[in-house]
Structure formats: structure tokens, C-alpha cells
């Protein structure tokens, strides 16, 4: 599969690489929990008007993702860390929206065909 330092010219090219980096079901669930945790904590920060909650949101999002990568995937969360716009993949959140909830193994929806929306 593609390496993390490879340039991706489209989401269609990037998505199989993203799936390969998030193959373990526990890691996927941790990413899901972390993503929703971020949304909840950002809402709490806005509701309470306390920006300190944003630090908790940051720790929640990265914490759950890194635990998934380091302990279950046994890989480095490299897609998020690319520094060059030429080699950087699309934002991870777009890939996460492709799988809105944990699903049984092997049931992630394929990419839409040409002419269909990418969502």
C-alpha cells in the first residue's frame, strides 16, 4: 500500500491508504469516540464560554487517535502530520466522514463511482 510520504492527487487515491492505516476495529472505535469527544468538548467550550475546554478537546481527539495507532495499529499517525502541501493528504476528517459509525469488519462503504458525490 502507499507510504505516508507519498503525494496524493485526489481523495480517491488517498482513501485506500487511509483505510489501510485504520484497519484495526478497536482503533476505528477509538477514532470515532475521539472525534465525537472533540465535538462535545468544543460545544461545552462555546456553551460555557471557557476556552480551556478547547485544550481538553485537543487532548481528547489526539489522545484517542494516538492510542489507536500506537497500541492497536502499530503504526505512526502520519497522515495528519504531513508538512508539505504537495505530499499532504486531504484532512482526516473527510475520511472519517466516509465511515460515520463503527461497522463490522469488511463493511466500510466503497468510494462512489465516477459522477457520484464524494460527500
C-alpha distances in whole Angstrom, upper triangle without the diagonal:
4,7,10,12,10,13,13,16,16,15,14,11,11,11,8,6,10,10,7,10,13,12,16,19,21,19,19,22,23,21,23,26,26,25,29,30,30,31,34,35,35,37,39,40,41,43,45,44,43,40,40,38,35,34,34,32,29,30,29,26,24,26,24,21,21,22,19,17,19,21,18,15,15,13,15,15,14,14,17,18,17,21,20,21,19,16,16,15,17,19,18,21,20,17,19,22,19,20,24,24,23,22,22,19,17,20,18,19,17,17,20,21,22,26,25,25,22,24
4,7,8,7,9,9,13,13,13,13,9,9,10,8,6,9,11,9,10,13,14,17,20,22,19,19,23,23,21,23,26,25,25,28,30,29,30,33,34,33,36,38,38,39,42,43,43,41,38,38,36,33,33,33,30,28,28,28,25,23,25,24,20,20,22,20,17,19,21,20,16,16,13,14,14,12,11,15,16,14,17,17,17,15,12,13,12,14,17,16,19,18,16,19,21,19,20,24,25,24,24,24,21,20,22,19,20,18,17,21,21,22,25,25,24,21,23
4,6,5,9,10,14,15,15,15,12,10,13,11,8,10,12,10,10,14,15,18,21,22,19,20,23,23,21,23,26,25,24,28,29,28,30,33,33,32,35,37,37,38,41,42,41,40,37,36,35,32,31,31,29,26,26,27,23,21,23,23,19,18,21,19,15,17,20,19,15,15,11,11,12,9,10,13,13,12,15,15,16,14,11,12,11,15,16,16,19,19,17,19,22,21,22,25,26,25,25,26,23,22,24,21,22,21,20,23,25,25,28,27,26,23,25
4,5,8,10,13,14,14,15,12,10,12,12,8,9,12,11,9,13,15,18,21,21,18,18,22,21,18,21,24,22,22,25,26,25,27,30,30,29,32,34,33,35,38,39,38,36,33,33,31,28,27,28,26,23,23,23,20,18,20,20,16,16,19,17,14,15,19,18,14,14,11,9,9,6,6,10,9,8,11,12,13,12,9,9,9,12,13,13,17,17,15,17,20,20,21,23,25,24,25,26,23,23,24,21,22,21,20,23,25,25,28,27,26,22,23
4,6,9,13,15,15,17,14,12,15,15,11,13,16,14,13,17,19,21,24,25,22,22,25,24,22,25,27,25,24,28,29,27,29,32,32,31,34,36,35,36,39,40,39,38,34,34,33,30,29,30,28,24,25,26,23,20,23,23,19,19,22,20,17,18,22,21,18,17,14,12,12,8,8,11,10,7,10,9,11,10,6,8,9,13,15,15,19,19,18,20,23,22,24,26,28,27,28,29,27,26,28,25,26,24,22,25,27,27,29,29,27,24,25
4,6,10,12,13,14,11,10,13,13,10,12,15,14,14,17,19,22,25,26,23,23,26,26,23,26,28,26,25,29,30,28,30,33,33,32,35,38,37,38,41,42,41,40,36,36,35,32,31,32,30,27,28,28,25,23,25,25,21,21,24,22,19,21,24,23,19,19,16,15,14,11,10,13,13,10,12,11,11,9,6,8,9,12,15,16,19,18,17,20,22,21,23,26,28,27,28,29,26,25,26,23,24,22,20,23,24,24,26,26,25,22,24
4,6,9,11,13,9,9,13,13,11,13,16,16,16,19,21,24,26,28,24,24,27,27,24,26,29,27,25,29,30,28,29,33,33,32,34,37,36,37,40,41,40,39,36,36,35,31,31,32,29,27,28,29,25,23,26,26,22,23,26,24,21,23,26,25,22,22,19,17,16,13,11,13,13,10,11,9,9,6,4,7,7,10,14,15,18,17,16,20,21,21,23,26,28,28,29,30,28,26,27,24,24,21,19,22,22,22,24,24,23,20,22
4,6,7,9,6,6,10,11,10,11,14,15,15,17,20,23,25,26,23,22,26,25,22,24,27,25,24,27,29,27,28,31,32,30,33,36,35,35,38,40,39,38,35,35,34,31,31,31,29,26,28,28,24,23,26,25,22,23,26,23,21,24,27,25,22,23,19,18,16,14,11,13,14,11,13,11,10,8,6,7,6,8,12,13,16,14,14,17,19,17,20,23,25,26,26,28,26,24,24,21,20,18,16,18,19,18,20,20,19,16,18
4,7,8,7,8,11,13,13,14,17,18,18,20,22,26,27,29,26,25,28,28,25,26,29,28,25,29,31,28,29,33,33,31,34,37,36,36,39,41,40,39,36,37,36,32,33,34,30,28,30,30,26,26,29,28,25,26,29,27,24,27,30,28,25,26,23,22,20,17,14,16,17,14,15,13,11,9,9,9,8,9,13,15,17,15,15,19,19,18,21,24,27,27,28,30,28,26,26,22,21,19,16,17,17,16,18,18,17,15,18
4,5,5,6,9,11,12,12,15,16,17,19,21,24,25,27,24,23,26,26,23,24,27,26,23,26,28,27,27,30,31,30,32,35,34,34,37,39,38,38,35,36,34,31,32,32,29,27,29,29,25,25,28,27,23,25,28,25,24,27,29,27,24,26,23,22,20,17,14,16,18,15,17,15,13,11,11,11,8,8,12,13,15,12,12,16,16,15,18,21,23,24,25,27,25,23,23,19,18,15,12,14,14,13,15,15,14,11,14
4,5,5,6,9,10,10,12,14,15,16,18,21,22,24,21,19,22,23,19,20,23,22,20,23,25,24,24,27,28,27,29,32,32,32,34,37,36,36,33,34,32,29,29,30,26,25,27,26,22,22,25,24,21,23,25,23,21,25,27,25,22,24,21,20,18,16,13,14,17,15,17,16,14,14,13,11,8,6,10,10,12,9,8,12,12,11,14,17,20,21,21,23,22,20,19,16,15,13,10,11,13,13,14,13,12,9,11
4,6,6,8,10,10,12,14,15,16,17,21,22,24,22,20,23,24,21,21,25,25,22,25,27,26,26,30,31,30,32,35,35,35,37,40,39,39,36,37,35,32,33,33,29,28,30,28,25,25,27,26,22,25,27,24,22,26,28,25,22,24,22,22,20,18,15,17,20,18,20,19,17,16,15,14,11,10,13,13,15,11,10,14,14,12,15,18,20,21,21,22,21,18,18,15,13,10,7,9,10,10,13,12,12,9,12
4,6,7,8,9,11,12,14,16,17,21,22,25,22,20,24,24,21,23,26,25,23,26,29,27,28,31,32,31,33,36,36,36,39,41,40,40,37,38,36,32,33,33,30,28,30,29,25,24,27,26,22,24,26,23,21,24,27,24,21,23,20,20,18,16,13,16,18,16,19,17,16,14,12,12,9,10,13,14,16,13,12,15,16,14,17,20,22,22,22,24,22,19,19,16,15,13,10,13,13,13,16,16,15,13,15
4,6,5,6,9,10,11,13,15,18,20,22,19,17,21,21,18,19,23,22,20,23,25,24,25,28,29,28,30,33,33,33,36,38,37,37,34,34,32,29,29,29,26,24,26,25,21,21,23,22,18,20,22,20,18,21,23,21,18,20,17,16,15,13,10,12,15,13,16,15,14,13,11,10,6,7,10,10,13,11,9,12,14,12,15,18,20,20,20,22,20,18,19,15,15,13,11,14,15,16,18,17,16,13,15
4,5,5,6,9,10,11,12,16,17,19,17,15,18,19,16,17,20,20,18,21,23,23,23,26,28,27,29,32,32,32,35,37,37,36,33,34,31,29,29,29,25,24,25,24,20,20,23,21,17,19,21,18,17,20,22,20,17,19,17,17,15,14,11,13,16,16,19,18,17,17,14,13,9,9,11,10,12,10,7,10,11,9,11,15,17,17,17,18,17,15,15,11,11,10,8,12,14,15,17,16,15,11,13
4,5,5,6,9,10,10,14,16,19,16,15,18,19,17,18,22,22,20,23,25,25,26,29,30,30,32,34,35,35,38,40,40,39,36,36,34,31,31,31,28,26,27,26,22,22,24,22,18,20,21,18,17,20,21,19,15,18,16,17,15,15,12,15,18,17,21,20,19,18,16,15,12,12,14,13,15,13,10,13,14,12,13,17,18,17,17,18,15,13,14,11,12,9,9,13,15,16,19,18,17,14,16
4,5,5,6,9,10,14,16,18,15,14,18,19,16,18,21,21,20,23,25,24,25,28,29,29,31,34,34,35,37,39,39,38,35,34,32,30,29,29,26,24,25,24,21,20,22,20,16,17,19,16,14,17,19,17,13,15,13,13,12,11,9,13,15,14,17,18,17,16,13,12,10,11,13,11,14,13,10,13,15,14,14,18,19,18,18,19,17,15,17,14,15,13,13,16,18,19,22,21,20,16,18
4,5,5,6,9,12,14,16,13,11,15,15,13,14,18,17,16,19,21,20,22,25,25,25,28,30,30,31,33,35,35,34,31,31,29,26,26,26,23,21,22,21,17,16,18,17,13,15,17,14,12,16,17,15,12,14,12,12,10,10,8,10,13,13,17,18,17,17,14,12,9,10,11,8,11,11,7,9,12,11,11,15,16,15,16,17,15,15,15,12,13,13,12,16,18,20,22,20,19,15,16
4,5,5,6,10,11,14,11,10,13,15,12,14,17,17,16,19,21,21,22,25,26,27,29,31,31,33,35,36,37,36,33,33,30,28,28,27,24,23,23,22,18,18,19,17,14,16,17,13,12,16,17,14,11,14,13,14,12,13,11,14,17,17,21,21,21,21,18,16,13,13,14,11,13,12,9,10,12,10,10,14,14,13,13,14,12,11,12,9,11,11,11,15,18,20,22,20,19,16,17
4,5,5,9,12,14,12,11,15,16,14,16,19,19,19,22,24,24,25,28,29,29,31,33,34,35,37,39,39,38,35,34,32,30,29,28,26,24,24,23,20,19,20,18,15,16,17,13,12,14,16,13,9,12,10,12,12,12,11,14,17,17,21,21,22,21,18,17,14,15,16,13,16,16,12,13,16,14,14,17,17,16,15,16,13,12,14,12,14,13,14,18,20,22,25,23,22,19,20
4,6,8,11,13,10,10,14,13,12,15,17,16,17,20,21,21,23,25,26,26,29,31,31,33,35,36,36,35,32,31,29,27,26,25,23,21,21,20,17,15,17,15,11,12,13,10,8,11,13,11,7,9,7,9,8,9,9,11,13,14,18,20,20,20,16,15,13,14,14,11,14,15,11,12,16,15,14,17,17,15,16,17,14,14,16,14,16,16,17,20,23,24,27,25,24,20,21
4,6,8,9,7,6,10,10,9,11,14,14,14,17,19,19,21,23,24,25,27,28,29,31,33,34,34,33,31,30,27,25,25,24,21,20,20,18,15,14,15,13,10,11,12,8,8,11,12,9,7,10,9,11,10,12,11,13,15,17,21,22,22,23,19,17,15,15,15,11,13,14,10,10,14,13,11,14,13,12,13,13,11,12,13,11,14,15,16,20,22,25,27,24,23,19,20
4,6,9,8,7,11,12,12,13,16,17,17,19,21,22,23,25,27,28,30,31,32,34,35,37,38,36,34,33,31,29,28,27,24,23,23,21,18,18,18,15,13,14,14,10,10,13,13,9,7,11,11,13,13,15,14,16,19,20,24,25,25,25,22,20,18,18,18,15,16,17,13,13,16,14,12,15,14,12,12,11,9,9,12,10,14,14,16,20,22,25,27,25,24,21,21
4,6,5,6,9,10,11,13,15,15,17,19,20,21,23,25,26,27,29,30,32,33,35,36,37,35,34,32,30,28,27,25,24,23,22,19,18,17,17,14,12,13,12,8,9,11,10,7,6,10,11,14,13,16,16,18,20,22,26,28,28,28,25,23,20,21,20,17,18,19,16,14,17,16,14,16,14,11,11,11,9,11,13,12,16,17,20,23,26,28,31,28,27,24,24
4,5,5,6,9,10,11,12,14,15,17,18,20,21,23,24,26,27,29,30,32,33,34,36,34,33,31,28,27,27,25,23,23,21,19,17,17,17,13,13,14,13,9,11,14,12,9,9,13,14,16,16,19,18,19,22,24,28,30,30,30,27,25,22,22,21,17,18,19,16,14,16,15,12,14,11,8,8,8,7,10,11,11,15,17,19,23,26,29,30,28,26,23,23
4,5,5,6,9,10,11,12,14,15,16,18,20,21,22,24,26,27,28,30,31,32,34,32,31,29,26,25,24,22,20,20,19,16,15,15,14,10,11,12,10,7,10,12,10,7,9,12,14,16,15,18,19,19,22,24,28,30,30,31,28,26,23,23,21,18,18,20,17,15,17,17,14,15,12,9,11,11,11,14,15,15,18,20,22,26,29,32,33,30,29,26,25
4,5,5,6,9,10,10,12,14,15,16,19,20,21,22,24,25,27,29,30,31,32,30,28,27,24,23,22,20,18,18,16,14,13,12,12,8,7,9,8,4,7,9,8,6,7,10,11,12,11,15,15,15,18,20,24,26,26,28,24,22,20,20,18,14,15,17,14,12,16,16,13,14,13,10,12,13,12,15,15,14,18,19,21,24,27,30,32,29,27,24,23
4,5,5,6,9,10,11,12,14,15,17,18,20,21,23,24,26,27,29,30,31,30,28,27,24,23,23,21,18,18,17,15,13,13,13,10,9,11,11,7,9,13,12,10,10,13,13,15,13,16,15,15,18,21,24,26,26,27,24,21,19,18,16,13,13,14,12,9,12,12,9,11,9,7,9,11,10,12,13,11,14,16,18,21,24,27,28,26,24,21,20
4,5,5,6,8,10,11,12,14,16,16,18,20,21,22,24,26,27,28,29,28,27,26,23,22,22,19,17,18,17,13,12,14,13,9,9,12,11,8,12,14,13,11,12,15,16,17,15,19,18,18,21,23,27,29,29,30,27,24,22,21,19,15,14,16,14,11,13,14,11,11,8,6,9,11,12,14,14,13,16,19,21,23,27,29,31,28,26,23,21
4,5,5,6,8,10,10,12,14,15,16,18,20,21,22,24,25,26,27,26,24,23,20,19,19,16,14,14,13,10,9,10,9,5,6,9,8,6,9,12,11,10,11,14,15,15,13,17,17,16,19,22,25,27,27,29,26,23,21,20,18,14,14,17,15,12,15,16,13,13,11,10,13,14,15,18,18,16,19,21,23,26,29,31,33,30,27,24,23
4,6,5,6,9,10,10,12,14,15,16,18,20,21,23,24,25,26,25,23,22,19,18,18,16,13,13,13,10,8,9,9,6,5,9,9,7,9,12,13,12,12,15,14,14,11,14,14,13,16,19,22,24,24,26,23,20,18,17,14,11,10,13,11,8,11,13,11,11,10,9,13,15,15,17,17,15,17,19,20,23,26,28,29,27,24,21,19
4,5,5,6,8,10,11,12,14,16,17,18,20,22,23,24,25,25,23,23,19,18,19,16,14,14,14,11,9,12,12,9,9,12,12,10,13,16,16,14,15,18,18,18,15,18,17,16,19,22,24,27,26,28,25,22,20,18,15,12,11,13,12,8,10,12,9,8,7,7,11,14,15,17,16,14,16,19,19,22,26,28,29,25,23,20,18
4,6,5,6,9,10,10,12,14,15,16,18,20,21,22,23,22,21,20,17,16,17,14,12,13,12,9,8,11,10,7,9,12,12,11,14,16,16,15,16,19,19,19,16,20,19,17,20,23,26,29,28,30,28,25,22,21,18,15,13,16,15,12,13,15,13,11,10,10,13,16,17,20,19,17,20,22,23,26,29,32,32,29,26,23,21
4,6,5,6,9,10,10,12,14,15,16,18,20,21,22,20,19,18,14,13,13,11,9,9,9,6,5,7,7,5,7,10,10,10,13,15,15,15,16,18,18,17,14,17,17,15,17,20,23,26,25,28,25,22,20,19,16,13,12,15,14,11,13,16,14,13,12,12,16,19,20,22,21,19,21,23,24,26,30,32,32,29,26,23,21
4,5,5,7,9,10,11,13,14,15,17,19,20,21,20,18,18,15,13,14,12,9,10,11,8,6,9,10,9,9,12,13,13,14,17,18,17,17,20,19,18,15,17,16,14,17,20,22,24,24,26,24,20,18,17,13,11,9,12,12,9,10,13,12,10,11,12,16,19,20,21,20,18,19,21,21,24,27,29,29,26,23,20,18
4,5,5,6,9,10,11,12,14,15,16,18,19,19,18,18,14,14,15,13,10,12,13,9,8,12,13,11,12,15,16,15,18,20,20,20,20,23,22,22,18,21,20,18,21,23,26,28,27,29,28,24,22,20,16,14,11,14,15,11,12,15,13,10,10,12,16,19,21,23,21,19,20,23,23,25,29,30,30,27,24,22,19
4,5,5,6,8,10,10,12,14,15,16,18,16,16,15,11,11,12,9,7,9,10,6,7,10,11,9,11,14,15,15,17,19,20,20,21,23,23,21,18,21,20,18,21,24,26,28,28,31,29,25,23,22,18,16,14,17,17,14,15,18,16,14,14,15,19,22,23,25,24,22,24,26,26,28,32,34,34,31,28,25,22
4,5,5,6,8,10,10,12,14,15,16,15,13,13,10,8,10,8,5,7,9,6,6,9,11,10,11,14,15,16,18,20,21,21,21,23,22,21,18,20,19,16,18,21,23,26,25,28,26,23,21,19,16,14,12,15,16,13,14,18,17,15,15,17,21,24,25,27,25,23,24,26,26,28,31,33,33,30,27,24,21
4,6,5,6,9,10,11,12,14,15,15,14,14,11,10,12,11,8,10,12,10,9,13,14,14,14,18,19,19,21,23,24,24,24,26,25,24,20,22,21,18,21,23,25,27,26,29,28,24,22,20,16,15,12,15,16,13,13,17,16,14,15,17,20,24,25,27,25,23,24,26,25,27,30,32,31,28,25,22,19
4,6,5,6,9,10,10,12,14,14,13,14,10,10,13,10,8,12,13,10,11,15,15,14,16,19,20,20,22,24,25,25,26,28,27,26,23,25,24,21,24,27,28,31,30,33,31,28,26,24,20,18,16,18,20,17,17,20,19,16,16,18,22,25,27,29,27,25,26,29,28,30,34,35,35,31,28,26,23
4,5,5,6,9,10,10,12,11,10,10,6,7,9,7,5,9,10,9,10,13,14,14,16,18,19,20,22,24,24,25,26,28,27,25,22,24,24,21,23,26,27,30,29,32,31,27,26,24,20,19,17,20,21,18,19,22,21,19,19,21,24,27,29,31,29,27,29,31,31,32,36,37,37,34,30,28,25
4,5,5,6,9,10,10,10,9,10,7,6,9,9,6,9,12,11,11,14,16,16,17,20,21,22,23,25,27,27,27,29,28,26,23,24,23,20,22,25,25,28,27,30,29,26,25,22,19,18,15,18,20,18,18,22,21,19,20,22,26,29,30,32,30,28,29,31,30,31,35,36,35,32,29,26,23
4,5,5,6,8,9,10,11,12,9,9,13,12,10,13,15,14,14,17,19,18,20,23,24,24,26,28,29,29,30,32,31,29,26,28,26,23,25,28,29,31,30,33,32,29,27,25,21,20,17,20,22,19,19,23,22,19,20,23,26,29,31,33,31,29,29,32,31,32,35,36,36,33,29,27,24
4,5,5,6,8,8,9,10,7,9,12,10,10,13,15,13,15,18,18,19,21,23,24,25,27,29,29,30,31,33,32,30,27,29,28,25,27,30,31,33,32,36,35,31,30,28,24,23,20,23,25,22,22,26,25,22,22,24,28,31,33,35,33,31,32,34,34,35,39,40,39,36,33,31,27
4,6,5,5,5,6,7,5,6,10,9,9,12,14,14,15,17,18,19,21,23,24,25,27,29,30,31,31,33,32,30,26,28,27,24,26,28,29,31,31,34,33,30,29,27,23,23,20,23,25,23,23,27,26,24,24,26,30,33,35,37,35,33,34,36,35,36,40,40,40,37,33,31,28
4,6,5,7,8,10,9,9,13,13,12,15,17,16,17,20,21,22,23,26,27,28,30,31,33,33,34,35,34,32,28,30,29,25,27,30,30,32,31,34,34,30,30,27,23,23,21,23,26,23,23,27,27,24,25,27,31,34,36,38,36,33,34,36,35,36,39,40,39,36,32,30,27
4,6,8,10,12,10,12,15,15,14,17,19,18,19,22,23,24,25,28,29,30,32,33,34,35,35,37,36,34,31,33,32,28,30,33,33,36,35,38,37,34,33,30,26,26,23,26,28,25,25,28,28,25,26,28,32,35,37,39,37,34,35,37,37,37,41,42,40,38,34,32,29
4,5,9,10,9,11,14,14,14,17,18,18,20,23,23,24,26,28,29,30,32,33,34,35,36,38,37,35,32,34,33,29,31,34,34,37,36,39,39,35,34,32,28,28,25,28,30,28,27,31,30,27,28,30,34,37,39,41,39,37,38,40,39,40,44,45,44,41,37,35,32
4,6,9,9,10,13,14,14,16,19,19,20,22,23,25,26,28,29,31,32,34,35,36,37,38,37,34,31,33,32,28,30,32,32,35,34,37,37,33,33,31,27,27,25,28,30,28,28,31,31,28,29,32,35,39,40,42,40,38,38,40,39,40,44,44,43,41,37,35,32
4,5,6,8,10,11,12,14,16,16,18,20,21,23,24,26,27,29,30,31,33,34,35,36,35,32,29,31,30,27,28,31,31,33,33,37,36,32,32,30,27,27,25,28,30,27,28,31,31,28,29,31,35,38,39,41,40,37,38,40,40,41,44,45,44,42,38,36,33
4,5,5,8,9,10,11,14,15,16,18,19,21,22,23,25,27,28,29,31,32,32,33,32,29,26,28,27,24,24,27,27,30,29,33,33,29,29,27,24,24,22,25,27,25,26,30,29,27,28,30,34,37,38,40,38,36,37,38,37,39,42,43,42,40,36,34,31
4,5,6,7,9,10,11,13,15,16,17,19,21,21,23,25,26,27,28,30,31,31,30,28,25,27,27,23,24,27,27,30,30,34,33,29,30,28,24,24,23,26,28,26,27,30,30,28,28,29,33,36,37,39,38,36,37,39,38,40,43,44,44,41,38,35,32
4,5,5,6,9,10,10,12,14,15,16,18,20,21,23,24,25,26,28,29,30,29,27,24,26,25,22,23,26,27,30,30,33,32,28,28,27,23,22,20,24,25,23,24,27,26,24,25,26,30,33,34,36,35,32,34,36,35,37,41,42,41,38,35,32,29
4,5,5,6,9,10,11,12,14,15,17,18,20,21,23,24,25,27,27,28,27,24,21,23,22,19,20,23,23,26,26,29,29,25,25,23,19,19,17,21,23,20,21,25,25,23,24,25,29,32,33,34,33,31,32,34,33,35,38,39,38,36,32,30,27
4,5,5,6,8,10,11,12,14,16,16,18,20,21,22,23,25,25,26,25,22,20,22,22,18,19,22,22,26,26,29,28,25,25,24,20,19,19,22,23,21,23,26,26,24,25,26,29,32,33,35,34,31,33,35,34,36,39,40,40,38,34,31,29
4,5,5,6,9,10,10,12,14,15,16,18,20,20,22,23,24,25,24,22,20,22,22,19,20,23,24,28,28,31,29,26,26,25,21,19,18,22,23,20,22,25,24,22,22,23,27,30,31,33,32,30,32,34,33,35,39,40,40,37,34,31,29
4,5,5,6,9,10,11,12,14,15,17,18,20,21,22,23,24,23,21,18,20,20,16,18,21,22,25,25,29,27,23,23,21,17,16,15,18,19,17,18,22,21,19,19,21,24,27,28,30,29,27,28,30,30,32,35,36,36,34,30,27,25
4,5,5,6,8,10,11,12,14,16,16,18,20,21,21,22,21,18,15,17,17,14,15,18,19,22,23,26,24,21,20,19,16,15,14,18,19,17,19,22,21,20,21,21,25,28,28,30,29,27,28,30,29,31,35,36,36,34,30,27,25
4,6,5,5,8,10,10,12,14,15,16,17,19,19,20,19,17,15,17,18,15,16,19,21,24,25,28,26,22,22,22,18,16,16,20,20,18,20,23,22,21,21,21,25,27,28,30,29,27,29,31,31,33,37,38,38,36,33,29,27
4,6,5,6,8,10,11,12,14,15,16,17,18,20,19,18,15,18,18,15,17,21,22,26,26,29,27,23,22,21,18,16,15,19,19,16,18,21,19,18,18,18,22,24,25,27,27,24,27,29,29,31,35,36,37,34,31,28,25
4,6,6,6,9,10,11,13,14,16,16,17,18,17,15,12,15,15,12,14,18,19,22,23,25,23,20,19,18,14,12,11,15,15,13,15,18,17,16,16,16,20,23,23,25,24,22,24,25,25,28,31,33,33,30,27,24,22
4,6,5,6,8,10,10,12,14,15,15,16,14,12,10,12,13,10,12,15,17,20,21,24,21,18,18,17,14,12,13,16,16,14,17,19,18,18,18,18,21,24,23,25,25,23,25,26,26,29,32,33,34,32,29,25,24
4,5,5,6,9,10,11,12,13,14,15,15,13,11,15,16,13,15,18,20,24,25,27,24,21,21,21,18,15,16,19,18,16,19,21,20,19,19,18,22,23,23,26,26,24,26,28,28,31,34,36,37,34,32,28,27
4,6,5,6,9,10,11,11,12,14,14,13,11,15,15,14,16,19,22,25,26,28,25,22,20,20,17,14,14,18,16,14,17,19,17,16,15,15,18,20,20,22,22,21,23,25,26,29,32,34,35,32,30,26,25
4,5,5,6,9,10,10,10,12,11,10,8,11,12,10,13,16,19,22,22,24,21,18,17,17,14,11,12,15,14,12,15,17,15,16,15,14,17,19,19,21,21,19,21,23,23,26,29,31,32,30,27,24,23
4,5,5,6,8,9,10,10,9,8,7,10,12,11,12,15,18,21,23,24,21,19,18,19,16,13,15,18,17,15,19,20,19,19,19,17,20,22,21,23,24,22,24,25,26,29,32,34,35,33,30,27,26
4,6,5,6,7,9,10,10,10,10,14,15,15,16,19,22,25,26,28,25,22,21,22,19,16,17,20,19,17,20,21,19,20,18,17,19,20,20,22,23,22,25,26,27,30,34,35,37,35,32,29,28
4,6,6,5,6,8,9,10,9,13,14,14,16,19,22,25,25,27,23,21,19,20,18,14,16,18,16,14,18,18,16,17,16,14,16,17,16,18,19,18,21,23,24,27,30,32,34,31,29,26,25
4,6,6,5,6,5,6,6,10,11,12,13,16,19,22,23,24,21,18,17,18,17,14,16,18,16,15,18,19,17,19,18,16,18,19,17,19,21,19,22,23,23,27,30,32,34,31,29,26,25
4,6,6,5,6,7,8,11,14,14,15,18,21,23,25,26,23,21,20,22,20,17,19,22,19,18,22,23,21,22,21,19,21,22,20,22,24,22,25,26,27,31,33,35,37,35,33,29,29
4,6,6,8,10,11,15,17,17,18,21,24,27,29,29,26,24,23,24,23,19,21,24,21,20,23,24,21,23,21,18,20,20,19,21,23,22,25,27,28,32,34,37,39,36,35,31,31
4,6,8,11,12,15,17,17,19,21,25,27,28,29,26,24,22,23,22,18,20,22,19,18,21,21,19,20,18,16,17,17,15,17,19,19,22,23,25,29,31,34,36,34,32,29,28
4,5,8,9,12,14,15,17,19,22,24,25,26,22,21,19,20,19,16,18,20,17,16,20,19,18,20,18,16,17,17,14,16,18,17,20,21,23,26,29,31,33,31,30,26,26
4,7,10,12,14,16,16,18,22,24,26,26,22,21,20,22,21,18,21,23,20,19,23,23,21,23,22,20,21,20,18,20,22,21,24,24,26,29,32,34,36,34,33,29,29
4,7,8,11,13,13,15,18,20,22,22,19,17,17,19,18,16,19,20,18,18,21,21,20,22,22,20,21,22,19,20,22,20,23,23,24,28,30,32,34,32,31,27,27
4,5,9,10,10,12,15,17,19,20,16,15,15,17,16,14,17,19,17,17,21,21,21,23,23,21,23,24,22,23,24,22,24,24,24,28,30,32,34,32,30,27,27
4,6,6,7,10,13,16,17,18,15,13,12,14,13,10,14,16,14,14,18,18,18,20,20,19,21,23,21,22,23,20,22,23,22,26,28,29,31,30,27,24,24
4,5,5,7,10,12,14,15,11,10,10,12,12,11,14,16,14,15,19,19,19,21,22,22,23,25,23,23,24,21,23,23,22,25,28,28,30,29,27,23,24
4,6,6,10,11,12,13,10,7,6,9,8,7,11,12,11,13,16,16,17,19,20,20,22,24,22,22,23,19,21,20,19,22,24,25,27,25,23,19,20
4,6,9,11,12,14,11,8,8,9,7,7,10,12,11,12,15,17,17,19,20,20,23,25,24,24,24,21,22,22,21,24,26,27,28,26,24,20,20
4,6,9,11,13,11,8,10,11,10,10,14,15,15,16,19,20,21,22,24,24,26,28,27,27,28,24,26,25,24,27,29,29,31,30,27,23,24
4,6,8,9,7,5,8,10,10,11,15,16,16,17,20,21,22,24,26,26,28,30,28,28,28,25,26,25,23,26,28,28,29,29,26,23,23
4,7,9,8,7,10,12,12,14,17,18,18,20,23,24,25,27,29,29,31,33,32,31,32,28,29,28,26,29,30,30,31,30,28,25,25
4,5,5,6,9,12,13,15,18,19,19,21,23,24,26,28,30,31,33,35,33,32,33,29,29,28,26,28,29,28,29,29,27,24,25
4,5,5,8,10,11,14,17,16,17,20,22,22,25,26,29,30,32,34,32,31,31,28,28,26,23,25,26,25,26,26,24,21,22
4,6,9,11,13,16,19,18,18,21,23,23,26,28,30,31,32,34,32,31,31,28,28,26,23,25,25,24,26,26,24,21,23
4,6,10,12,14,17,17,16,19,21,21,24,26,28,28,30,31,29,28,29,25,25,24,21,24,25,24,26,26,24,21,22
4,7,8,11,14,14,14,16,18,19,21,23,25,26,27,29,27,27,27,23,24,22,20,22,24,23,25,24,22,19,20
4,6,8,11,10,10,13,15,15,17,19,22,22,24,26,24,23,23,20,20,18,16,19,20,20,22,21,19,15,17
4,6,8,7,8,11,12,13,15,17,20,21,23,25,24,23,22,19,18,17,15,17,19,19,20,19,16,13,13
4,5,6,7,9,11,12,14,15,18,19,21,24,23,23,22,19,19,18,16,19,21,21,22,20,17,14,13
4,5,5,6,9,10,11,13,15,16,18,21,20,20,19,16,17,17,15,18,21,22,23,21,18,14,14
4,5,5,6,9,10,10,13,15,17,20,20,20,19,16,16,17,16,18,21,22,22,20,17,13,12
4,5,5,7,9,10,13,15,17,20,20,20,18,14,14,14,12,14,17,18,18,16,13,9,8
4,5,5,7,9,12,13,15,17,17,16,15,11,12,12,11,13,16,18,19,16,14,10,10
4,5,5,7,9,10,12,16,16,16,14,11,12,13,13,15,19,20,21,18,16,12,11
4,5,5,9,11,13,16,17,17,15,11,11,13,12,14,17,19,19,16,13,10,8
4,6,9,11,12,15,15,14,12,8,8,9,8,10,14,16,17,14,12,9,8
4,6,7,8,11,12,12,10,7,7,10,11,13,17,19,20,17,15,12,11
4,7,9,13,14,15,12,10,10,13,14,15,19,22,22,18,16,14,11
4,6,10,12,13,11,10,11,15,16,18,22,24,25,21,19,17,15
4,7,9,11,10,9,12,15,17,19,23,26,27,23,22,19,18
4,6,8,6,7,10,13,16,18,21,25,26,22,22,19,18
4,6,6,8,11,14,17,20,23,26,28,25,24,22,22
4,6,8,11,13,16,19,22,25,27,25,24,22,22
4,6,9,10,14,17,19,22,24,22,22,20,21
4,6,9,12,14,17,21,22,20,20,18,18
4,6,9,12,15,18,20,17,17,14,15
4,7,9,12,15,17,14,13,12,12
4,6,9,12,14,12,12,11,12
4,7,9,11,9,9,7,10
4,7,8,6,7,7,9
4,6,6,8,9,12
4,6,8,9,13
4,7,9,12
4,7,9
4,6
4
